[in-house]
Amino acid sequence: MQKILITAASIAALLLSGCASQPTSTFETFQAQDLNGLLTSGQYVQKADNFFVINDSSG
């Protein structure tokens, strides 16, 4: 009985520690560009009314 309990606890500990040690991904910081000059000169024209960003982080 005690041998089964120790085996089950060891397997559970290995599974939990394996899932916890995955590295997290980091993104570079976003650097915005100044578009005010292009907007005022008319070189930049709006082509869409809506814009959606879909982030699928499932891996």
C-alpha positions as CSV (number, residue, x, y, z in Angstrom):
1,M,0.0,0.0,0.0
2,Q,2.7,2.4,1.0
3,K,4.8,1.6,-2.1
4,I,1.8,2.4,-4.4
5,L,1.3,5.7,-2.6
6,I,5.0,6.7,-2.9
7,T,4.9,5.8,-6.6
8,A,1.8,7.8,-7.3
9,A,3.1,10.8,-5.4
10,S,6.4,10.6,-7.3
11,I,4.6,10.5,-10.7
12,A,2.4,13.4,-9.7
13,A,5.4,15.4,-8.6
14,L,7.2,14.7,-11.9
15,L,4.2,15.8,-13.9
16,L,3.7,19.0,-12.0
17,S,7.3,19.9,-12.1
18,G,7.5,19.2,-15.8
19,C,4.6,21.6,-16.5
20,A,5.9,24.3,-14.2
21,S,9.4,24.5,-15.8
22,Q,8.3,25.7,-19.3
23,P,9.9,29.0,-20.2
24,T,7.8,32.0,-20.9
25,S,8.1,33.9,-24.2
26,T,8.8,37.6,-24.2
27,F,8.2,40.1,-26.9
28,E,10.3,43.1,-27.9
29,T,9.0,46.4,-26.8
30,F,6.9,48.2,-29.3
31,Q,8.3,51.4,-30.8
32,A,5.6,53.6,-32.3
33,Q,6.3,55.7,-35.4
34,D,5.2,59.3,-35.7
35,L,2.6,59.5,-38.5
36,N,1.4,63.0,-37.9
37,G,3.5,64.5,-40.8
38,L,2.1,61.9,-43.3
39,L,-1.5,62.5,-42.1
40,T,-1.3,66.3,-42.4
41,S,0.4,66.2,-45.9
42,G,-2.2,63.7,-47.2
43,Q,0.3,61.0,-48.1
44,Y,-1.3,58.6,-45.5
45,V,-5.0,57.9,-46.4
46,Q,-7.3,55.8,-44.3
47,K,-8.3,52.6,-46.2
48,A,-10.2,50.7,-43.5
49,D,-12.7,51.5,-40.9
50,N,-12.0,48.5,-38.7
51,F,-8.9,46.6,-37.8
52,F,-8.8,43.4,-35.7
53,V,-5.8,41.8,-34.1
54,I,-6.3,38.1,-33.1
55,N,-3.6,36.6,-30.9
56,D,-3.6,32.8,-30.7
57,S,-1.3,32.0,-27.9
58,S,-2.1,28.3,-27.8
59,G,1.4,27.4,-28.8
